[in-house]
Amino acid sequence: MRMAFRVAYVLLWFPEPSQTFILDEINTLRGQGLDVKVYTLYGPRPRWRLAGLESPLAPVFHLGTAALGDLWRDLGSLSRWGQQAAPFLRRVLVRRWRSPETAGEALWAALAGVHLARQFLADGVEHIHAPWADGPATAAWVASSLSFIPFSFAAHAHDIYPPDGALLEKLTAATWVRAISEANRRYLASLAPGETGKIIKIPIGNPLVGASKPAVPLPTRPPYRLLALGRLVAKKGFASLIEACRILSAQGFEFHLTLAGDGPQRSHLSRVIRKARIESRVSLPGFVPHREVPQLFRESDLFIMPSVITPSGDRDGIPTVILEALAHEVPVVATDVSGIPELIRPGETGWLAPPSDPKALAQVILEALADPTEARCRAQRGRELVKKQFDSQKNYALLKTCLEKQILPIRDTHHNSLMEACTWTNQSLLLWHFRLSGRGNSPREDE
C-alpha cells in the first residue's frame, strides 16, 4: 500500500558505512509515514562493507555502470525534453569545478539526472531531495529542471567547503535548502543573500541513540584510555592528534590511544606513529562495524575529535561520532571547526582546542583528564544537549514537514502545471510517463 507522499532521495551510495546518519534519517522518515525511495548514482556497495549496519527500510534504485546504456540512450533523446534542455545541460557542465574529481562526479551526476527525470515521472515522485550539496544535488537539479518536479538539498561539510562551482545556482533553483548547523546556515546565506529565507537549519539525529544508555563509569586512572574514531582523511586532523600524543608521551603522561577507522591516510598515519616512537601507545584497529562502536565508548575515558580545515577548505560539519560519544556520556575534547562549537561548549559540554595546534590539544587533553568529576558533569550535560537538539524523531519530523510542504500546494494541480510548463513534444512524453507510473520496478532495484 502506497504511503501519503513519494519523495526521491538522491545519493551517491546507499547505505554507506561512513554515513550512518543518512541511514537513520531515511529509516526514521519511513517510520514516520513518508514514502521515501532512494536512487543512487553509483552501484551497490559490497555486502562485507555493510557489515554491522542497520537494514534500510526504503527501496533502493541503483544506477552505476550497469545503467550506462540507459543513460546514453536518454542523453541521445535529450531533445524530447524541449529546445532548452541541451543548452541547460551544457550550462550545468561547462564551468570551473573545484577539482578534476568534482568535475567527473558532476558529469556523471548530470547524465544520471537526465535518466532520473524520466524515472521519477514513471515512479510518481512528487519531490526530489539530495542529502548532499555536491553530486547528488547536481543530479537532483538536472532531474528537477527537466521534469518540473521540485527539489531540495542538504549541506553538511565537504559538499560546500569549498563550493563545487554550481552551488550558487543550485541554491537559487532549489525550493528550500537544509543546513545541518547554524554555521552552515550563515555560510550559505553569505553565498546567496537573496536566498536566505529558504535556508532552514535542521540538525542531524543521533544514529546510536537506541544503544546509548551510559554504563557505570570505571575509575579514571592511568593509563588513560583515549579514543578517536572516524574516516582516516586529512580533515579529521588525526596527524595533529598523534603529534599531541607524542608531546604527552615525552612528558611522561600514561595513556593509550585507540584510533579506529579506515581510509586513505591509514599508511601515512602508521608512519607518523612510528616516527613519533609511540607505537606501544597507539592502536589502529581499522574499520569497526557500527554495532561495535558502543563498546569502544564504554571502554574509554576521553573521546577526541581533532578536526582541522585542510588547505582546500574541506572540513567537518558536526561529526556524528561526537553525538554518539556524548550520548554514551563520554567526555569530549574537540577542535573549534565549523559547527562543532554548537555542540561542544567550553565549560559546559566539553573542551575545545584550536585546530592544527598539537601543543594546545595536548594541554586540553591534560585539563580534561585532571578532574574526572568535572569531566563526567560536562559529559552528562552533553548527553542532555544531544537528547534535546539532536533527537532523530523530532528533527526528522521537521524535515518531513518541509518535504511535504513542497508537495501539498502542487499535489492537486501537479499534472496541469507540468502540462502548461512544457512544450508540445514534452507534453506527449510526460503523458506517456504518467500512464506508465504504475508499472513494476526496474530489475536493478533492491526492495
VOMAR-726980 format. One record per residue: residue number from 1; x, y, z of N, C-alpha, C in turn. Coordinates in steps of 0.02 Angstrom, whole numbers. Layout:
N
SITE   num      npx      npy      npz     capx     capy     capz      cpx      cpy      cpz
SITE   NUM        X        Y        Z        X        Y        Z        X        Y        Z
...
# end
This chain:
447
SITE   num      npx      npy      npz     capx     capy     capz      cpx      cpy      cpz
SITE     1       42      -60        0        0        0        0       43       62        0
SITE     2       31      108      -45       71      168      -51       57      217        6
SITE     3      110      249       32      103      299       84       79      365       54
SITE     4       74      417       96       42      479       76       79      516       21
SITE     5      145      524       27      184      563      -21      245      523      -43
SITE     6      267      533     -104      326      498     -128      382      548     -139
SITE     7      437      536     -103      496      579     -107      555      538     -130
SITE     8      591      562     -179      652      530     -204      712      558     -167
SITE     9      753      514     -137      816      533     -106      872      515     -154
SITE    10      912      564     -173      967      552     -221     1033      552     -184
SITE    11     1070      498     -190     1134      489     -156     1185      458     -203
SITE    12     1248      462     -185     1299      427     -224     1295      353     -210
SITE    13     1296      334     -145     1289      264     -124     1239      262      -67
SITE    14     1208      204      -58     1165      194       -1     1152      119        8
SITE    15     1159       95       71     1186      131      128     1262      137      124
SITE    16     1290      182      162     1362      195      162     1386      195      235
SITE    17     1437      153      251     1458      146      321     1479      212      354
SITE    18     1506      258      316     1527      322      345     1471      372      350
SITE    19     1410      352      330     1353      398      331     1293      365      366
SITE    20     1306      341      427     1253      308      465     1196      357      481
SITE    21     1211      422      484     1159      471      498     1110      477      440
SITE    22     1133      464      379     1087      465      321     1040      404      325
SITE    23     1068      347      342     1027      287      351      975      297      405
SITE    24      996      327      461      950      342      516      896      391      493
SITE    25      915      441      453      868      491      428      814      459      385
SITE    26      835      417      338      787      386      292      743      336      328
SITE    27      772      295      371      732      247      408      682      281      454
SITE    28      702      337      485      657      374      529      600      403      489
SITE    29      615      433      431      562      462      389      513      408      366
SITE    30      539      350      348      494      294      329      450      275      387
SITE    31      479      272      447      441      254      506      388      305      522
SITE    32      399      368      502      350      421      514      298      426      459
SITE    33      301      381      411      248      378      361      263      412      294
SITE    34      325      434      284      342      465      220      365      411      171
SITE    35      339      414      111      357      365       59      423      385       26
SITE    36      478      366       57      544      383       32      571      325      -11
SITE    37      596      342      -69      630      293     -112      699      321     -129
SITE    38      749      280     -123      819      302     -132      842      285     -203
SITE    39      876      334     -234      905      325     -301      979      341     -295
SITE    40     1023      292     -308     1094      304     -301     1126      312     -370
SITE    41     1174      359     -374     1207      371     -438     1257      317     -455
SITE    42     1283      283     -403     1330      228     -413     1298      163     -393
SITE    43     1332      108     -407     1305       42     -392     1307       25     -318
SITE    44     1281      -33     -298     1280      -52     -228     1349      -67     -201
SITE    45     1359      -54     -137     1420      -72     -103     1422     -148      -92
SITE    46     1482     -178      -89     1486     -250      -74     1459     -264       -4
SITE    47     1431     -323        5     1399     -339       69     1446     -335      128
SITE    48     1510     -354      119     1556     -354      176     1566     -283      202
SITE    49     1560     -234      159     1570     -164      180     1512     -139      223
SITE    50     1455     -173      219     1395     -151      254     1384     -190      319
SITE    51     1434     -229      339     1428     -270      400     1414     -225      460
SITE    52     1365     -244      500     1350     -207      561     1303     -150      553
SITE    53     1283     -134      491     1236      -79      480     1164     -103      487
SITE    54     1122      -58      511     1051      -71      512     1025      -78      441
SITE    55      975     -120      431      948     -130      363      907      -70      341
SITE    56      914      -48      279      873        8      254      799      -12      250
SITE    57      756       34      268      684       23      264      655       48      198
SITE    58      694       85      160      670      113       96      695       70       38
SITE    59      654       65      -16      679       31      -76      735       73     -108
SITE    60      781       38     -141      839       71     -170      844       55     -244
SITE    61      851      107     -284      860      101     -357      932      121     -372
SITE    62      973       73     -396     1044       86     -409     1056      101     -483
SITE    63     1099      150     -496     1123      162     -563     1192      130     -569
SITE    64     1245      169     -578     1311      139     -586     1323      116     -657
SITE    65     1376       78     -667     1396       57     -734     1343       13     -768
SITE    66     1302      -22     -728     1250      -64     -757     1199      -24     -795
SITE    67     1193       40     -777     1143       83     -809     1171      126     -865
SITE    68     1235      115     -883     1268      159     -931     1231      162     -998
SITE    69     1208      104    -1022     1172      104    -1086     1109      145    -1083
SITE    70     1071      139    -1029     1009      178    -1022     1024      253    -1020
SITE    71     1078      271     -985     1095      341     -978     1114      371    -1045
SITE    72     1152      335    -1085     1172      360    -1150     1112      367    -1197
SITE    73     1066      319    -1193     1005      324    -1235      964      385    -1215
SITE    74      959      399    -1150      921      457    -1128      955      522    -1150
SITE    75     1021      522    -1148     1057      582    -1171     1047      592    -1246
SITE    76     1044      538    -1284     1034      544    -1356      965      569    -1373
SITE    77      916      560    -1329      848      584    -1342      832      646    -1300
SITE    78      884      685    -1284      876      744    -1241      827      794    -1271
SITE    79      824      797    -1338      780      847    -1371      707      837    -1354
SITE    80      689      777    -1332      619      764    -1314      596      807    -1255
SITE    81      644      832    -1216      626      873    -1159      615      946    -1179
SITE    82      625      963    -1241      614     1031    -1263      679     1062    -1289
SITE    83      673     1120    -1320      731     1152    -1352      782     1177    -1302
SITE    84      761     1191    -1241      807     1219    -1192      845     1166    -1153
SITE    85      829     1103    -1162      860     1050    -1123      936     1045    -1135
SITE    86      956     1043    -1199     1027     1037    -1214     1067     1098    -1191
SITE    87     1045     1160    -1205     1082     1218    -1179     1086     1218    -1103
SITE    88     1033     1197    -1068     1036     1194     -996     1088     1144     -972
SITE    89     1091     1086    -1003     1139     1035     -982     1210     1060     -995
SITE    90     1222     1095    -1050     1288     1123    -1063     1306     1174    -1010
SITE    91     1257     1215     -990     1269     1265     -939     1287     1233     -872
SITE    92     1256     1177     -857     1271     1141     -796     1344     1117     -796
SITE    93     1366     1092     -852     1431     1059     -854     1490     1105     -869
SITE    94     1479     1156     -911     1535     1199     -932     1544     1255     -881
SITE    95     1588     1242     -834     1603     1290     -781     1668     1269     -748
SITE    96     1692     1309     -703     1755     1293     -668     1738     1253     -605
SITE    97     1753     1189     -606     1741     1147     -547     1802     1151     -501
SITE    98     1793     1133     -439     1847     1143     -390     1904     1093     -397
SITE    99     1892     1036     -431     1944      986     -440     1923      939     -497
SITE   100     1970      903     -527     1952      854     -579     1903      801     -553
SITE   101     1911      781     -490     1866      731     -460     1795      758     -457
SITE   102     1789      822     -436     1723      853     -432     1692      859     -501
SITE   103     1734      877     -551     1709      883     -620     1683      816     -646
SITE   104     1720      763     -631     1698      696     -653     1633      676     -619
SITE   105     1627      690     -555     1565      673     -519     1507      713     -547
SITE   106     1519      777     -562     1466      820     -589     1443      796     -657
SITE   107     1491      774     -699     1473      748     -765     1428      688     -759
SITE   108     1447      641     -716     1406      581     -706     1338      599     -676
SITE   109     1339      646     -627     1277      666     -594     1228      698     -644
SITE   110     1254      741     -689     1211      773     -738     1181      722     -786
SITE   111     1223      676     -809     1199      622     -853     1147      580     -818
SITE   112     1160      563     -755     1112      524     -716     1048      563     -704
SITE   113     1054      630     -697      995      671     -686      946      668     -744
SITE   114      972      664     -806      928      658     -865      888      593     -860
SITE   115      923      538     -843      889      474     -837      839      474     -779
SITE   116      859      504     -723      816      505     -664      753      547     -675
SITE   117      758      598     -717      698      637     -732      642      593     -759
SITE   118      660      549     -805      612      502     -833      589      451     -781
SITE   119      638      427     -741      622      377     -691      576      405     -636
SITE   120      589      466     -615      547      497     -563      475      504     -586
SITE   121      466      526     -649      398      532     -675      364      464     -680
SITE   122      401      414     -701      373      347     -706      355      320     -637
SITE   123      393      338     -586      382      313     -518      333      356     -477
SITE   124      308      409     -507      261      451     -471      292      493     -416
SITE   125      356      510     -423      390      551     -373      361      622     -374
SITE   126      351      650     -314      322      716     -309      370      768     -280
SITE   127      425      746     -251      477      792     -228      543      755     -231
SITE   128      596      791     -249      664      764     -253      706      796     -198
SITE   129      743      755     -160      786      782     -108      855      750     -113
SITE   130      906      791     -110      975      767     -109     1006      782      -41
SITE   131     1027      731       -3     1056      744       63     1126      775       61
SITE   132     1155      784        2     1220      816       -5     1215      869      -60
SITE   133     1255      923      -52     1250      980      -96     1293      975     -159
SITE   134     1334      922     -165     1378      917     -224     1346      874     -278
SITE   135     1374      816     -294     1348      774     -348     1274      757     -342
SITE   136     1251      733     -284     1180      716     -278     1134      776     -292
SITE   137     1153      836     -268     1112      896     -281     1114      915     -355
SITE   138     1171      904     -388     1175      918     -460     1128      873     -499
SITE   139     1127      808     -481     1081      762     -514     1008      782     -501
SITE   140      993      802     -439      925      823     -422      906      886     -460
SITE   141      952      932     -466      941      995     -503      923      981     -576
SITE   142      964      939     -608      951      922     -678      884      887     -685
SITE   143      871      837     -643      809      800     -647      749      845     -636
SITE   144      755      891     -589      701      938     -574      688      985     -632
SITE   145      742     1010     -662      735     1058     -717      701     1027     -777
SITE   146      712      963     -789      681      929     -846      610      906     -831
SITE   147      599      882     -770      534      852     -754      485      901     -722
SITE   148      510      958     -699      470     1008     -662      446      982     -594
SITE   149      478      930     -569      466      908     -500      510      950     -455
SITE   150      485      982     -402      527     1024     -359      580      984     -323
SITE   151      636     1018     -307      690      983     -272      717     1026     -215
SITE   152      749      993     -168      784     1025     -112      848      987     -100
SITE   153      892     1015      -59      953      979      -42      977     1000       26
SITE   154     1023      960       55     1053      975      120     1126      990      111
SITE   155     1154     1027      158     1225     1047      156     1258     1026      222
SITE   156     1313      989      216     1345      962      276     1416      990      285
SITE   157     1464      967      244     1534      985      257     1573      987      192
SITE   158     1601      929      171     1643      928      111     1605      949       49
SITE   159     1538      945       52     1497      961       -7     1489     1036      -18
SITE   160     1509     1077       32     1504     1150       23     1569     1187       39
SITE   161     1618     1153       69     1682     1184       85     1737     1150       45
SITE   162     1762     1181       -9     1736     1242      -40     1678     1226      -86
SITE   163     1642     1277     -112     1586     1264     -158     1609     1226     -220
SITE   164     1563     1188     -250     1583     1145     -305     1580     1178     -374
SITE   165     1563     1242     -379     1560     1276     -443     1490     1287     -468
SITE   166     1441     1249     -439     1371     1258     -459     1327     1271     -398
SITE   167     1358     1279     -340     1319     1284     -278     1271     1344     -280
SITE   168     1295     1401     -303     1252     1461     -303     1190     1450     -346
SITE   169     1198     1419     -405     1140     1407     -448     1092     1355     -418
SITE   170     1120     1306     -383     1077     1257     -351     1039     1289     -292
SITE   171     1072     1334     -257     1038     1370     -203      979     1410     -231
SITE   172      989     1439     -290      936     1479     -321      879     1436     -347
SITE   173      896     1379     -376      846     1337     -408      805     1296     -358
SITE   174      834     1278     -301      800     1235     -253      741     1270     -221
SITE   175      690     1232     -203      633     1261     -168      650     1279      -96
SITE   176      693     1239      -65      720     1255        1      784     1215       11
SITE   177      823     1236       61      889     1206       73      895     1193      148
SITE   178      920     1134      164      931     1116      235     1004     1126      254
SITE   179     1016     1165      306     1082     1172      336     1083     1132      400
SITE   180     1134     1091      411     1134     1048      471     1162     1083      533
SITE   181     1186     1145      524     1212     1183      581     1200     1257      568
SITE   182     1204     1297      621     1198     1369      613     1256     1397      575
SITE   183     1316     1368      584     1375     1390      546     1363     1381      471
SITE   184     1335     1325      451     1320     1313      381     1266     1359      355
SITE   185     1216     1372      397     1162     1416      375     1189     1486      360
SITE   186     1232     1512      404     1261     1578      393     1306     1578      331
SITE   187     1343     1525      322     1388     1520      264     1349     1520      199
SITE   188     1297     1480      195     1256     1477      134     1222     1544      121
SITE   189     1198     1575      175     1166     1640      168     1214     1693      141
SITE   190     1278     1687      161     1328     1735      136     1343     1725       62
SITE   191     1336     1663       38     1346     1649      -33     1289     1673      -76
SITE   192     1228     1669      -49     1168     1688      -86     1122     1728      -41
SITE   193     1138     1792      -30     1097     1833       16     1023     1836       -4
SITE   194     1009     1832      -68      940     1835      -91      900     1772      -77
SITE   195      934     1718      -56      900     1654      -44      897     1638       30
SITE   196      913     1685       73      918     1671      145      854     1640      173
SITE   197      797     1664      151      733     1641      178      718     1568      166
SITE   198      750     1537      116      736     1467      101      785     1419      135
SITE   199      834     1447      172      884     1405      205      862     1391      276
SITE   200      850     1328      292      822     1307      355      871     1263      393
SITE   201      883     1279      456      927     1237      497      888     1179      526
SITE   202      910     1118      508      882     1057      537      941     1012      554
SITE   203      959     1006      618     1016      964      637     1006      891      620
SITE   204     1060      854      619     1056      782      609     1030      749      672
SITE   205     1014      685      668      995      646      726     1053      604      750
SITE   206     1043      568      804     1096      526      832     1080      453      816
SITE   207     1116      422      769     1101      354      748     1106      302      804
SITE   208     1147      315      856     1157      265      908     1115      280      970
SITE   209     1064      322      964     1026      341     1023      993      282     1057
SITE   210      974      231     1019      941      174     1048      988      130     1089
SITE   211     1053      138     1078     1102       96     1114     1144      138     1160
SITE   212     1120      197     1179     1164      245     1212     1155      251     1287
SITE   213     1127      200     1320     1123      203     1392     1193      200     1422
SITE   214     1213      251     1459     1282      251     1484     1294      195     1535
SITE   215     1351      164     1529     1369      112     1578     1394      145     1642
SITE   216     1398      106     1695     1427      131     1757     1500      148     1744
SITE   217     1520      211     1753     1589      230     1735     1641      194     1777
SITE   218     1694      172     1743     1751      143     1779     1794      198     1807
SITE   219     1834      184     1858     1879      236     1885     1925      263     1831
SITE   220     1931      329     1830     1976      361     1781     2045      366     1812
SITE   221     2091      326     1785     2159      325     1813     2208      302     1759
SITE   222     2272      315     1769     2323      295     1719     2326      219     1713
SITE   223     2343      195     1653     2349      232     1590     2280      251     1563
SITE   224     2271      315     1547     2207      341     1525     2191      313     1455
SITE   225     2127      297     1446     2104      266     1384     2074      319     1339
SITE   226     2111      338     1288     2090      389     1240     2061      355     1178
SITE   227     2009      386     1149     1977      358     1090     1968      413     1038
SITE   228     1985      396      976     1969      438      917     1940      391      865
SITE   229     1890      416      828     1854      372      782     1831      412      722
SITE   230     1842      385      662     1819      419      602     1856      395      540
SITE   231     1837      421      483     1873      406      421     1943      434      425
SITE   232     1991      396      403     2061      419      406     2076      462      345
SITE   233     2053      525      351     2062      575      298     2090      638      331
SITE   234     2118      683      290     2155      740      316     2114      785      361
SITE   235     2050      797      343     2011      846      382     1995      823      453
SITE   236     2003      759      467     1992      735      535     2047      755      583
SITE   237     2105      774      557     2159      800      600     2194      748      642
SITE   238     2193      685      622     2222      633      663     2298      639      667
SITE   239     2330      666      616     2403      677      620     2419      727      675
SITE   240     2377      777      683     2386      826      738     2377      792      805
SITE   241     2329      746      810     2319      709      873     2379      666      889
SITE   242     2407      633      839     2466      591      851     2524      633      877
SITE   243     2533      693      849     2586      737      874     2571      758      946
SITE   244     2509      771      962     2490      787     1031     2507      729     1077
SITE   245     2496      668     1053     2512      608     1093     2588      602     1102
SITE   246     2626      621     1052     2700      620     1059     2721      668     1114
SITE   247     2690      727     1115     2705      777     1167     2687      749     1236
SITE   248     2629      718     1242     2608      690     1306     2655      634     1328
SITE   249     2676      593     1282     2722      538     1298     2789      565     1322
SITE   250     2813      618     1289     2877      648     1309     2873      678     1380
SITE   251     2813      696     1402     2803      723     1469     2792      669     1521
SITE   252     2794      606     1499     2785      551     1546     2713      535     1562
SITE   253     2666      562     1523     2595      550     1535     2577      480     1513
SITE   254     2541      443     1554     2523      374     1540     2455      371     1506
SITE   255     2453      343     1446     2391      339     1409     2397      285     1355
SITE   256     2339      267     1327     2338      227     1266     2282      253     1221
SITE   257     2299      268     1159     2251      294     1111     2229      239     1064
SITE   258     2163      230     1057     2134      187     1005     2108      233      950
SITE   259     2139      229      892     2120      269      834     2085      223      784
SITE   260     2019      220      788     1980      172      749     1953      203      685
SITE   261     1953      164      632     1928      187      568     1975      167      512
SITE   262     1954      180      452     1995      164      393     1988      220      343
SITE   263     2035      222      296     2033      274      246     2101      283      213
SITE   264     2106      330      166     2167      337      126     2228      358      166
SITE   265     2220      385      226     2278      407      265     2305      353      313
SITE   266     2279      294      310     2300      243      358     2375      231      357
SITE   267     2403      220      298     2475      207      293     2516      268      317
SITE   268     2493      327      297     2527      388      318     2527      395      394
SITE   269     2470      382      425     2465      389      498     2508      336      533
SITE   270     2512      277      505     2556      225      533     2629      248      533
SITE   271     2649      281      479     2718      306      476     2729      363      526
SITE   272     2679      406      535     2684      460      583     2691      432      654
SITE   273     2654      380      669     2658      348      735     2727      319      746
SITE   274     2755      284      696     2822      255      703     2874      309      711
SITE   275     2868      363      672     2916      418      676     2914      450      745
SITE   276     2854      453      775     2848      483      842     2869      434      897
SITE   277     2883      371      879     2904      319      926     2853      308      982
SITE   278     2790      304      963     2737      292     1013     2694      232      991
SITE   279     2725      185      955     2687      127      932     2654       89      988
SITE   280     2686       86     1046     2658       49     1103     2599       86     1135
SITE   281     2591      150     1118     2539      190     1150     2478      203     1104
SITE   282     2483      181     1040     2429      195      992     2410      131      956
SITE   283     2346      117      952     2320       60      914     2280       85      855
SITE   284     2288       51      798     2249       65      738     2210        2      720
SITE   285     2151       -9      750     2114      -71      737     2080      -74      670
SITE   286     2078      -18      633     2045      -17      568     1970       -5      575
SITE   287     1934      -25      523     1862      -13      521     1827      -53      576
SITE   288     1782      -20      612     1743      -52      665     1669      -50      645
SITE   289     1636     -107      640     1564     -107      623     1524      -63      671
SITE   290     1472      -32      645     1434       16      685     1406      -14      749
SITE   291     1385      -77      747     1356     -108      807     1408     -118      862
SITE   292     1473     -115      845     1526     -124      895     1552      -59      923
SITE   293     1530       -2      895     1554       63      918     1536       77      991
SITE   294     1475       60     1014     1460       73     1085     1509       43     1134
SITE   295     1536      -16     1118     1585      -47     1162     1649       -5     1167
SITE   296     1669       26     1111     1727       69     1113     1716      128     1160
SITE   297     1656      157     1158     1641      212     1203     1641      190     1276
SITE   298     1613      131     1289     1611      107     1358     1680       94     1387
SITE   299     1729       83     1344     1797       67     1367     1843      128     1366
SITE   300     1815      188     1359     1856      248     1350     1846      298     1407
SITE   301     1900      334     1423     1896      388     1472     1884      455     1439
SITE   302     1905      462     1376     1900      526     1341     1896      514     1267
SITE   303     1849      549     1234     1844      546     1161     1873      610     1132
SITE   304     1912      604     1079     1946      661     1049     1929      666      975
SITE   305     1905      725      954     1890      739      884     1931      799      862
SITE   306     1992      787      833     2039      842      819     2032      872      749
SITE   307     1971      886      727     1958      909      659     2000      971      641
SITE   308     2018      976      576     2056     1033      551     2024     1057      486
SITE   309     2045     1114      463     2025     1140      398     2084     1129      350
SITE   310     2073     1090      297     2127     1074      251     2143     1134      206
SITE   311     2200     1134      172     2217     1189      127     2164     1203       74
SITE   312     2126     1151       53     2074     1161        3     2011     1193       32
SITE   313     2007     1196       99     1948     1222      132     1902     1168      159
SITE   314     1916     1105      144     1874     1050      168     1876     1047      244
SITE   315     1820     1028      275     1815     1025      348     1755      982      367
SITE   316     1752      965      430     1694      931      457     1636      979      465
SITE   317     1575      951      471     1516      990      489     1507      984      565
SITE   318     1465      937      585     1462      915      655     1470      839      653
SITE   319     1529      813      667     1540      740      661     1491      701      704
SITE   320     1460      651      675     1411      610      710     1442      576      771
SITE   321     1506      559      767     1537      523      823     1538      565      887
SITE   322     1538      631      881     1534      672      941     1467      663      975
SITE   323     1413      662      935     1347      649      963     1345      582      998
SITE   324     1374      532      966     1373      465      993     1414      460     1057
SITE   325     1471      494     1059     1512      493     1120     1474      525     1178
SITE   326     1444      583     1167     1406      616     1220     1345      576     1240
SITE   327     1312      543     1193     1255      502     1209     1274      445     1256
SITE   328     1338      425     1254     1363      374     1299     1397      404     1361
SITE   329     1390      470     1368     1420      507     1425     1495      499     1429
SITE   330     1527      500     1372     1600      501     1369     1622      573     1362
SITE   331     1666      598     1405     1690      667     1398     1724      677     1330
SITE   332     1717      737     1303     1740      751     1234     1786      811     1233
SITE   333     1843      802     1198     1887      857     1178     1882      862     1102
SITE   334     1869      921     1076     1864      931     1004     1897      997      985
SITE   335     1895     1013      922     1926     1075      898     1872     1123      873
SITE   336     1890     1186      871     1844     1240      854     1839     1246      778
SITE   337     1800     1201      747     1792     1199      674     1718     1194      657
SITE   338     1696     1236      610     1629     1233      581     1576     1233      636
SITE   339     1532     1182      636     1476     1180      683     1492     1146      748
SITE   340     1553     1122      759     1570     1085      820     1557     1126      883
SITE   341     1573     1192      885     1560     1231      946     1486     1237      964
SITE   342     1442     1221      917     1370     1222      933     1352     1163      978
SITE   343     1395     1112      980     1384     1053     1021     1432     1049     1080
SITE   344     1496     1061     1066     1547     1060     1118     1558     1131     1142
SITE   345     1530     1146     1200     1532     1214     1229     1580     1214     1288
SITE   346     1636     1249     1282     1686     1250     1337     1654     1270     1403
SITE   347     1672     1233     1455     1646     1246     1521     1577     1217     1533
SITE   348     1546     1190     1480     1478     1163     1486     1473     1091     1464
SITE   349     1489     1076     1401     1479     1008     1375     1544      975     1353
SITE   350     1601     1007     1361     1664      978     1340     1719     1029     1338
SITE   351     1771     1013     1300     1830     1056     1293     1844     1068     1219
SITE   352     1865     1129     1203     1884     1146     1134     1957     1167     1132
SITE   353     1990     1146     1078     2058     1168     1065     2060     1200      996
SITE   354     2107     1245      983     2113     1271      914     2135     1216      867
SITE   355     2110     1217      804     2131     1165      756     2204     1171      736
SITE   356     2233     1114      717     2302     1112      691     2353     1139      741
SITE   357     2341     1128      805     2386     1152      859     2397     1095      908
SITE   358     2443     1048      892     2453      989      935     2472     1006     1007
SITE   359     2511     1059     1017     2531     1078     1085     2470     1098     1126
SITE   360     2426     1140     1096     2366     1161     1131     2319     1102     1143
SITE   361     2315     1056     1094     2273      998     1101     2297      954     1158
SITE   362     2363      944     1163     2391      904     1218     2373      935     1286
SITE   363     2377     1001     1290     2362     1036     1353     2288     1027     1372
SITE   364     2244     1031     1323     2172     1024     1337     2157      952     1358
SITE   365     2190      903     1328     2181      833     1349     2200      824     1422
SITE   366     2256      854     1442     2278      851     1513     2226      883     1558
SITE   367     2200      940     1537     2149      975     1577     2086      934     1585
SITE   368     2064      901     1531     2003      862     1534     2010      801     1580
SITE   369     2070      773     1583     2080      713     1624     2100      729     1696
SITE   370     2116      792     1710     2140      811     1777     2084      810     1829
SITE   371     2021      819     1807     1965      822     1854     1909      776     1829
SITE   372     1911      711     1847     1861      663     1822     1789      682     1840
SITE   373     1779      714     1897     1712      734     1917     1684      787     1869
SITE   374     1725      837     1854     1704      889     1808     1694      861     1738
SITE   375     1737      814     1718     1730      783     1652     1664      746     1647
SITE   376     1646      710     1700     1583      673     1699     1523      721     1696
SITE   377     1527      777     1733     1473      826     1732     1463      856     1662
SITE   378     1519      872     1630     1513      900     1562     1485      848     1514
SITE   379     1505      785     1522     1479      733     1479     1404      724     1490
SITE   380     1381      729     1551     1309      722     1566     1270      780     1535
SITE   381     1298      840     1541     1264      898     1510     1264      890     1434
SITE   382     1318      862     1406     1321      849     1334     1269      799     1313
SITE   383     1260      748     1353     1208      697     1338     1139      730     1336
SITE   384     1125      774     1383     1060      808     1384     1051      853     1323
SITE   385     1105      885     1302     1102      928     1243     1087      886     1180
SITE   386     1120      828     1175     1108      784     1117     1036      760     1117
SITE   387     1010      741     1175      940      718     1180      892      774     1159
SITE   388      909      836     1176      864      892     1163      868      917     1091
SITE   389      929      925     1064      937      958      999      952      910      941
SITE   390      970      848      955      988      802      901      947      738      905
SITE   391      884      746      923      838      689      926      813      673      856
SITE   392      823      612      835      805      593      766      731      601      753
SITE   393      689      579      799      617      583      788      594      656      780
SITE   394      619      699      823      599      769      821      626      805      759
SITE   395      691      797      747      722      833      691      696      809      624
SITE   396      686      744      617      663      719      552      588      728      543
SITE   397      551      738      597      481      759      590      478      828      559
SITE   398      524      873      579      528      939      548      549      933      475
SITE   399      598      889      461      618      878      392      560      851      350
SITE   400      522      805      378      464      777      343      414      833      326
SITE   401      403      878      373      357      933      362      381      977      304
SITE   402      446      992      303      475     1033      249      468      998      182
SITE   403      479      933      179      473      896      117      400      896       93
SITE   404      354      886      139      283      883      120      255      951      100
SITE   405      282     1004      129      257     1071      111      270     1086       38
SITE   406      322     1057       10      336     1068      -61      288     1028     -105
SITE   407      255      977      -75      211      934     -114      139      957     -108
SITE   408      118      975      -47       48      990      -35       19     1044      -82
SITE   409       54     1101      -93       24     1152     -136       16     1131     -208
SITE   410       56     1082     -231       52     1064     -302       22      995     -315
SITE   411        5      960     -261      -18      891     -270      -79      886     -315
SITE   412     -129      929     -305     -191      926     -343     -184      953     -414
SITE   413     -134      996     -425     -126     1028     -490      -60     1008     -524
SITE   414      -29      955     -497       38      935     -522       36      921     -597
SITE   415      -13      883     -618      -17      864     -689      -27      926     -733
SITE   416      -74      969     -714      -89     1028     -755      -29     1076     -758
SITE   417        6     1085     -701       64     1131     -701      117     1106     -748
SITE   418      128     1041     -749      179     1014     -794      158     1024     -866
SITE   419       95     1014     -880       72     1021     -949       80     1092     -974
SITE   420       66     1142     -930       71     1211     -951      143     1233     -960
SITE   421      188     1201     -923      258     1224     -923      299     1194     -980
SITE   422      273     1142    -1013      314     1106    -1061      293     1120    -1133
SITE   423      338     1105    -1179      321     1109    -1250      274     1052    -1269
SITE   424      246     1056    -1330      200     1003    -1352      235      936    -1352
SITE   425      297      934    -1376      334      871    -1378      344      844    -1308
SITE   426      361      889    -1262      372      868    -1193      307      843    -1162
SITE   427      251      875    -1180      186      853    -1153      173      780    -1171
SITE   428      187      762    -1232      175      694    -1254      216      645    -1214
SITE   429      279      663    -1202      323      619    -1163      299      612    -1092
SITE   430      278      669    -1061      255      667     -992      191      626     -985
SITE   431      145      634    -1032       84      594    -1030      100      520    -1034
SITE   432      147      504    -1075      169      434    -1081      195      408    -1015
SITE   433      234      451     -980      261      431     -915      206      423     -863
SITE   434      158      469     -862      105      464     -814       65      399     -823
SITE   435       55      379     -885       18      316     -898       57      256     -872
SITE   436      124      262     -872      165      205     -850      184      209     -777
SITE   437      158      258     -740      181      269     -671      165      211     -625
SITE   438      121      166     -644      105      110     -601      141       47     -620
SITE   439      188       50     -665      221      -11     -688      269      -39     -636
SITE   440      296      -99     -648      339     -133     -600      406      -98     -592
SITE   441      446     -124     -545      511      -94     -530      563     -114     -581
SITE   442      615      -74     -582      672      -89     -625      707     -152     -600
SITE   443      737     -192     -644      773     -251     -621      834     -235     -579
SITE   444      856     -171     -578      914     -153     -537      894     -131     -467
SITE   445      830     -135     -450      806     -109     -388      806     -163     -334
SITE   446      832     -146     -275      831     -192     -218      776     -170     -171
SITE   447      725     -208     -164      670     -191     -118      685     -216      -48
# end
